[in-house]
Amino acid sequence: MYAVDLHSHSRFFHAWPGRTTRYDPFGLTLNTFAARLRGLDALAVTNHDYSYSAEVGFPTIPGIEVSTADGHVVVVGPDPPTRTTPGELSAAETVDRAHDRGCAAILAHPYRNSNARDSGADFDAVEINGKNPEHIAQTKDLAKRLGLPLVGGSDAHYLVEVGRAYTRLDIDELTPTAVADAIRDGRVAAMTHFGTLDKVIDRAYTKIHTEKDWLETEESDETAGDRR
């Protein structure tokens, strides 16, 4: 049995989508330090639209968070796509590509900026996201309706976020293939760890995303008005 955070980022921000920055190795080192403190056995590194790996003295699982036309999909396993273009693939196409490459495809934060839960894609699991504890009950109901296992991922961009949600995998060896196989087979359990600091961060994060959603709606309305 291994404890793995299946959703983490090696960068604070994604102002340069789809490519590595000089911060990546430093960010990953910080995250693995936090992972050790929280008793995790490994991290999946799942940056937005590009995969990143480095030798940091701590086990990491290859991955990528694909910005599909329907919402975000986390892909983990031995051979995730190296790079994807935001909005180019549907959720279903992303899942098919993940399976073709021996990876597992996870429906990420299904109730935050996403319609992927209604896409009909053949996901392997549904994610309980560390940034959205307020969505846990909904997410559990969704997984039950879809007949899919639950996994946990922190969605960490900062070291204090690592391990707030993670996954226990029933595997004998910690390899990317074993991780992907366990997710597809349902040999997983989603776990959460929310302390006082985590709850404070979550309230701030929820406020930021609420304002972000409002601004995006305003921009969409203005764009629609320009077209008219």
FIROTI-403247 format. One record per residue (C-alpha): residue number from 1; residue in one letter; x, y, z. Coordinates in nm, 4 decimals, always signed. Example, Ala and Ser with C-alpha at 12.3 -4.5 7.8 and 13.67 -1.06 7.14 Angstrom:
! residues 2
+-----+--------+----------+----------+----------+
! num ! residu !       xx !       yy !       zz !
+-----+--------+----------+----------+----------+
!   1 !      a !  +1.2300 !  -0.4500 !  +0.7800 !
!   2 !      s !  +1.3670 !  -0.1060 !  +0.7140 !
+-----+--------+----------+----------+----------+
//
This chain:
! residues 228
+-----+--------+----------+----------+----------+
! num ! residu !       xx !       yy !       zz !
+-----+--------+----------+----------+----------+
!   1 !      m !  +0.0000 !  +0.0000 !  +0.0000 !
!   2 !      y !  +0.1375 !  +0.3396 !  -0.1028 !
!   3 !      a !  +0.0203 !  +0.6968 !  -0.0374 !
!   4 !      v !  +0.0460 !  +0.9174 !  -0.3464 !
!   5 !      d !  -0.0699 !  +1.2720 !  -0.4157 !
!   6 !      l !  -0.2019 !  +1.2280 !  -0.7708 !
!   7 !      h !  -0.2316 !  +1.5981 !  -0.8606 !
!   8 !      s !  +0.0491 !  +1.8479 !  -0.7998 !
!   9 !      h !  +0.2233 !  +2.1279 !  -0.9868 !
!  10 !      s !  +0.5884 !  +2.2292 !  -0.9941 !
!  11 !      r !  +0.5061 !  +2.5941 !  -1.0648 !
!  12 !      f !  +0.3241 !  +2.8633 !  -0.8698 !
!  13 !      f !  +0.1583 !  +3.0102 !  -1.1792 !
!  14 !      h !  +0.0957 !  +2.9080 !  -1.5382 !
!  15 !      a !  +0.1553 !  +3.2327 !  -1.7203 !
!  16 !      w !  +0.3565 !  +3.0342 !  -1.9752 !
!  17 !      p !  +0.1213 !  +2.7457 !  -2.0561 !
!  18 !      g !  +0.2529 !  +2.4263 !  -2.2048 !
!  19 !      r !  +0.6225 !  +2.4621 !  -2.1355 !
!  20 !      t !  +0.8776 !  +2.4214 !  -1.8598 !
!  21 !      t !  +1.0174 !  +2.7216 !  -1.6726 !
!  22 !      r !  +1.3282 !  +2.7592 !  -1.4587 !
!  23 !      y !  +1.1113 !  +2.7472 !  -1.1482 !
!  24 !      d !  +1.0057 !  +2.3860 !  -1.2096 !
!  25 !      p !  +1.2981 !  +2.2050 !  -1.0434 !
!  26 !      f !  +1.2872 !  +2.4352 !  -0.7405 !
!  27 !      g !  +0.9096 !  +2.4063 !  -0.7075 !
!  28 !      l !  +0.9217 !  +2.0293 !  -0.7337 !
!  29 !      t !  +1.1926 !  +2.0137 !  -0.4665 !
!  30 !      l !  +0.9772 !  +2.2224 !  -0.2315 !
!  31 !      n !  +0.6760 !  +1.9997 !  -0.2953 !
!  32 !      t !  +0.8670 !  +1.6796 !  -0.2287 !
!  33 !      f !  +0.9948 !  +1.8248 !  +0.0983 !
!  34 !      a !  +0.6338 !  +1.8836 !  +0.2053 !
!  35 !      a !  +0.5336 !  +1.5378 !  +0.0819 !
!  36 !      r !  +0.7938 !  +1.3762 !  +0.3077 !
!  37 !      l !  +0.6661 !  +1.5724 !  +0.6077 !
!  38 !      r !  +0.3116 !  +1.4553 !  +0.5382 !
!  39 !      g !  +0.4145 !  +1.0920 !  +0.5094 !
!  40 !      l !  +0.3507 !  +1.0508 !  +0.1385 !
!  41 !      d !  +0.5391 !  +0.7935 !  -0.0660 !
!  42 !      a !  +0.5263 !  +0.9772 !  -0.4006 !
!  43 !      l !  +0.3899 !  +1.2727 !  -0.5970 !
!  44 !      a !  +0.2396 !  +1.2764 !  -0.9435 !
!  45 !      v !  +0.3636 !  +1.5858 !  -1.1259 !
!  46 !      t !  +0.0717 !  +1.7100 !  -1.3347 !
!  47 !      n !  +0.1401 !  +2.0539 !  -1.4776 !
!  48 !      h !  -0.1056 !  +2.2247 !  -1.7085 !
!  49 !      d !  -0.0543 !  +2.0969 !  -2.0637 !
!  50 !      y !  +0.3031 !  +1.9783 !  -2.0298 !
!  51 !      s !  +0.4694 !  +1.6909 !  -1.8487 !
!  52 !      y !  +0.7753 !  +1.7518 !  -1.6335 !
!  53 !      s !  +1.0108 !  +1.5202 !  -1.4511 !
!  54 !      a !  +1.3387 !  +1.5546 !  -1.2627 !
!  55 !      e !  +1.5575 !  +1.3607 !  -1.0228 !
!  56 !      v !  +1.4795 !  +1.5068 !  -0.6820 !
!  57 !      g !  +1.5549 !  +1.2174 !  -0.4470 !
!  58 !      f !  +1.1848 !  +1.1444 !  -0.3986 !
!  59 !      p !  +0.9582 !  +0.9213 !  -0.6110 !
!  60 !      t !  +0.7539 !  +1.1070 !  -0.8715 !
!  61 !      i !  +0.4917 !  +0.9733 !  -1.1103 !
!  62 !      p !  +0.4767 !  +1.1185 !  -1.4639 !
!  63 !      g !  +0.1602 !  +1.3093 !  -1.5428 !
!  64 !      i !  -0.0091 !  +1.6033 !  -1.7066 !
!  65 !      e !  -0.3244 !  +1.8056 !  -1.6440 !
!  66 !      v !  -0.4869 !  +1.8467 !  -1.9835 !
!  67 !      s !  -0.6988 !  +2.1567 !  -2.0405 !
!  68 !      t !  -0.9642 !  +1.9945 !  -2.2576 !
!  69 !      a !  -1.2545 !  +2.1696 !  -2.4257 !
!  70 !      d !  -1.4765 !  +2.0292 !  -2.1483 !
!  71 !      g !  -1.2588 !  +2.0836 !  -1.8418 !
!  72 !      h !  -0.9414 !  +1.9517 !  -1.6854 !
!  73 !      v !  -0.8376 !  +1.5879 !  -1.7016 !
!  74 !      v !  -0.5415 !  +1.4517 !  -1.5050 !
!  75 !      v !  -0.3438 !  +1.1826 !  -1.6862 !
!  76 !      v !  -0.0906 !  +0.9741 !  -1.4925 !
!  77 !      g !  +0.1155 !  +0.6719 !  -1.5853 !
!  78 !      p !  +0.4262 !  +0.5618 !  -1.7700 !
!  79 !      d !  +0.3858 !  +0.7716 !  -2.0850 !
!  80 !      p !  +0.1613 !  +1.0791 !  -2.0549 !
!  81 !      p !  +0.1511 !  +1.3272 !  -2.3450 !
!  82 !      t !  +0.4530 !  +1.5543 !  -2.3407 !
!  83 !      r !  +0.2533 !  +1.8604 !  -2.4354 !
!  84 !      t !  -0.1074 !  +1.9498 !  -2.5174 !
!  85 !      t !  -0.2813 !  +2.2592 !  -2.6511 !
!  86 !      p !  -0.5522 !  +2.4047 !  -2.4252 !
!  87 !      g !  -0.8996 !  +2.3467 !  -2.5671 !
!  88 !      e !  -0.7810 !  +2.1380 !  -2.8603 !
!  89 !      l !  -0.8947 !  +1.7973 !  -2.7326 !
!  90 !      s !  -1.2279 !  +1.6948 !  -2.5887 !
!  91 !      a !  -1.2385 !  +1.5070 !  -2.2594 !
!  92 !      a !  -1.3238 !  +1.1859 !  -2.4457 !
!  93 !      e !  -1.0300 !  +1.2286 !  -2.6852 !
!  94 !      t !  -0.7966 !  +1.2951 !  -2.3933 !
!  95 !      v !  -0.9099 !  +0.9810 !  -2.2126 !
!  96 !      d !  -0.8650 !  +0.7708 !  -2.5266 !
!  97 !      r !  -0.5165 !  +0.9116 !  -2.5765 !
!  98 !      a !  -0.4286 !  +0.8378 !  -2.2132 !
!  99 !      h !  -0.5407 !  +0.4762 !  -2.2478 !
! 100 !      d !  -0.3462 !  +0.4352 !  -2.5712 !
! 101 !      r !  -0.0337 !  +0.5410 !  -2.3792 !
! 102 !      g !  -0.0900 !  +0.3041 !  -2.0860 !
! 103 !      c !  -0.2043 !  +0.5801 !  -1.8520 !
! 104 !      a !  -0.5064 !  +0.6398 !  -1.6312 !
! 105 !      a !  -0.7397 !  +0.9358 !  -1.6890 !
! 106 !      i !  -0.8928 !  +1.1143 !  -1.3892 !
! 107 !      l !  -1.1830 !  +1.3594 !  -1.3905 !
! 108 !      a !  -1.0214 !  +1.6525 !  -1.2077 !
! 109 !      h !  -1.2101 !  +1.8931 !  -0.9755 !
! 110 !      p !  -1.5440 !  +1.8067 !  -1.1416 !
! 111 !      y !  -1.7347 !  +2.0989 !  -0.9869 !
! 112 !      r !  -1.4808 !  +2.3746 !  -1.0509 !
! 113 !      n !  -1.4675 !  +2.5345 !  -1.3951 !
! 114 !      s !  -1.5581 !  +2.2069 !  -1.5653 !
! 115 !      n !  -1.8317 !  +2.0384 !  -1.7664 !
! 116 !      a !  -1.6251 !  +1.7241 !  -1.8171 !
! 117 !      r !  -1.8504 !  +1.5275 !  -1.5813 !
! 118 !      d !  -2.1221 !  +1.5490 !  -1.8514 !
! 119 !      s !  -1.8905 !  +1.4670 !  -2.1435 !
! 120 !      g !  -1.9528 !  +1.0915 !  -2.1519 !
! 121 !      a !  -1.5765 !  +1.0291 !  -2.1466 !
! 122 !      d !  -1.4609 !  +0.6892 !  -2.0210 !
! 123 !      f !  -1.2792 !  +0.8168 !  -1.7107 !
! 124 !      d !  -1.0987 !  +0.5759 !  -1.4798 !
! 125 !      a !  -1.1650 !  +0.7698 !  -1.1581 !
! 126 !      v !  -1.3103 !  +1.0882 !  -1.0120 !
! 127 !      e !  -1.0921 !  +1.3223 !  -0.8089 !
! 128 !      i !  -1.1524 !  +1.4644 !  -0.4641 !
! 129 !      n !  -0.9570 !  +1.7864 !  -0.5032 !
! 130 !      g !  -0.7565 !  +1.9360 !  -0.2184 !
! 131 !      k !  -0.8562 !  +2.2898 !  -0.3124 !
! 132 !      n !  -1.2296 !  +2.2183 !  -0.2869 !
! 133 !      p !  -1.3313 !  +2.0429 !  +0.0357 !
! 134 !      e !  -1.6740 !  +2.2041 !  -0.0074 !
! 135 !      h !  -1.7276 !  +1.9774 !  -0.3100 !
! 136 !      i !  -1.6472 !  +1.6461 !  -0.1416 !
! 137 !      a !  -2.0069 !  +1.5341 !  -0.0872 !
! 138 !      q !  -2.1048 !  +1.6225 !  -0.4450 !
! 139 !      t !  -1.7977 !  +1.4479 !  -0.5802 !
! 140 !      k !  -1.8735 !  +1.1296 !  -0.3879 !
! 141 !      d !  -2.2271 !  +1.1298 !  -0.5268 !
! 142 !      l !  -2.0935 !  +1.1848 !  -0.8782 !
! 143 !      a !  -1.8490 !  +0.8948 !  -0.8511 !
! 144 !      k !  -2.1300 !  +0.6716 !  -0.7299 !
! 145 !      r !  -2.3535 !  +0.7726 !  -1.0222 !
! 146 !      l !  -2.0753 !  +0.7130 !  -1.2719 !
! 147 !      g !  -1.9701 !  +0.3865 !  -1.1081 !
! 148 !      l !  -1.6113 !  +0.5075 !  -1.0735 !
! 149 !      p !  -1.3570 !  +0.4932 !  -0.7890 !
! 150 !      l !  -1.2521 !  +0.8044 !  -0.5997 !
! 151 !      v !  -0.8930 !  +0.9241 !  -0.5888 !
! 152 !      g !  -0.7389 !  +1.2195 !  -0.4078 !
! 153 !      g !  -0.5087 !  +1.4920 !  -0.5353 !
! 154 !      s !  -0.4066 !  +1.8143 !  -0.3651 !
! 155 !      d !  -0.3810 !  +2.0267 !  -0.6821 !
! 156 !      a !  -0.0893 !  +2.1863 !  -0.4992 !
! 157 !      h !  +0.0916 !  +2.4853 !  -0.6469 !
! 158 !      y !  +0.2495 !  +2.5696 !  -0.3105 !
! 159 !      l !  +0.4244 !  +2.3362 !  -0.0693 !
! 160 !      v !  +0.1713 !  +2.4047 !  +0.2099 !
! 161 !      e !  -0.0990 !  +2.2512 !  -0.0102 !
! 162 !      v !  +0.0727 !  +1.9184 !  -0.0761 !
! 163 !      g !  -0.1068 !  +1.6150 !  +0.0650 !
! 164 !      r !  -0.4350 !  +1.7832 !  +0.1586 !
! 165 !      a !  -0.5929 !  +1.5168 !  -0.0602 !
! 166 !      y !  -0.4095 !  +1.2033 !  -0.1674 !
! 167 !      t !  -0.4664 !  +0.8421 !  -0.2685 !
! 168 !      r !  -0.3900 !  +0.5094 !  -0.1091 !
! 169 !      l !  -0.3053 !  +0.2592 !  -0.3805 !
! 170 !      d !  -0.3098 !  -0.1164 !  -0.3282 !
! 171 !      i !  +0.0102 !  -0.1968 !  -0.5170 !
! 172 !      d !  +0.3199 !  -0.4023 !  -0.4449 !
! 173 !      e !  +0.5657 !  -0.1708 !  -0.6196 !
! 174 !      l !  +0.5687 !  +0.2019 !  -0.6762 !
! 175 !      t !  +0.5984 !  +0.2353 !  -1.0529 !
! 176 !      p !  +0.4033 !  +0.4533 !  -1.2991 !
! 177 !      t !  +0.2504 !  +0.1447 !  -1.4603 !
! 178 !      a !  +0.1448 !  -0.0005 !  -1.1254 !
! 179 !      v !  -0.0142 !  +0.3324 !  -1.0268 !
! 180 !      a !  -0.2097 !  +0.3565 !  -1.3534 !
! 181 !      d !  -0.3225 !  -0.0057 !  -1.3295 !
! 182 !      a !  -0.4431 !  +0.0388 !  -0.9702 !
! 183 !      i !  -0.6486 !  +0.3439 !  -1.0652 !
! 184 !      r !  -0.8089 !  +0.1636 !  -1.3589 !
! 185 !      d !  -0.8782 !  -0.1433 !  -1.1443 !
! 186 !      g !  -1.0265 !  +0.0590 !  -0.8592 !
! 187 !      r !  -0.7616 !  -0.0505 !  -0.6077 !
! 188 !      v !  -0.7576 !  +0.2992 !  -0.4621 !
! 189 !      a !  -0.8981 !  +0.5033 !  -0.1744 !
! 190 !      a !  -0.9236 !  +0.8818 !  -0.1588 !
! 191 !      m !  -0.7898 !  +1.0403 !  +0.1593 !
! 192 !      t !  -0.8033 !  +1.3992 !  +0.2894 !
! 193 !      h !  -0.6098 !  +1.5958 !  +0.5492 !
! 194 !      f !  -0.7437 !  +1.9436 !  +0.6209 !
! 195 !      g !  -0.5924 !  +2.1317 !  +0.9137 !
! 196 !      t !  -0.6697 !  +2.4850 !  +1.0314 !
! 197 !      l !  -0.4252 !  +2.6423 !  +0.7832 !
! 198 !      d !  -0.5737 !  +2.4376 !  +0.4990 !
! 199 !      k !  -0.9209 !  +2.5691 !  +0.5790 !
! 200 !      v !  -0.7996 !  +2.9294 !  +0.5782 !
! 201 !      i !  -0.6264 !  +2.8768 !  +0.2435 !
! 202 !      d !  -0.9388 !  +2.7123 !  +0.1031 !
! 203 !      r !  -1.1583 !  +3.0121 !  +0.1950 !
! 204 !      a !  -0.9142 !  +3.2477 !  +0.0220 !
! 205 !      y !  -0.8875 !  +3.0206 !  -0.2816 !
! 206 !      t !  -1.2659 !  +2.9900 !  -0.3125 !
! 207 !      k !  -1.2994 !  +3.3715 !  -0.3024 !
! 208 !      i !  -1.0337 !  +3.4133 !  -0.5721 !
! 209 !      h !  -1.1997 !  +3.1600 !  -0.8025 !
! 210 !      t !  -1.5447 !  +3.3080 !  -0.7443 !
! 211 !      e !  -1.4141 !  +3.6474 !  -0.8555 !
! 212 !      k !  -1.2279 !  +3.4864 !  -1.1458 !
! 213 !      d !  -1.5466 !  +3.3142 !  -1.2653 !
! 214 !      w !  -1.7348 !  +3.6476 !  -1.2424 !
! 215 !      l !  -1.4678 !  +3.8281 !  -1.4455 !
! 216 !      e !  -1.4651 !  +3.5529 !  -1.7105 !
! 217 !      t !  -1.8448 !  +3.5766 !  -1.7377 !
! 218 !      e !  -1.8234 !  +3.9543 !  -1.7773 !
! 219 !      e !  -1.5566 !  +3.9179 !  -2.0459 !
! 220 !      s !  -1.7641 !  +3.6572 !  -2.2306 !
! 221 !      d !  -2.0675 !  +3.8862 !  -2.2258 !
! 222 !      e !  -1.8603 !  +4.1773 !  -2.3579 !
! 223 !      t !  -1.7176 !  +3.9590 !  -2.6345 !
! 224 !      a !  -2.0642 !  +3.8419 !  -2.7303 !
! 225 !      g !  -2.1782 !  +4.2034 !  -2.7418 !
! 226 !      d !  -1.8882 !  +4.2923 !  -2.9755 !
! 227 !      r !  -1.9920 !  +4.0126 !  -3.2115 !
! 228 !      r !  -2.3482 !  +4.1427 !  -3.2173 !
+-----+--------+----------+----------+----------+
//
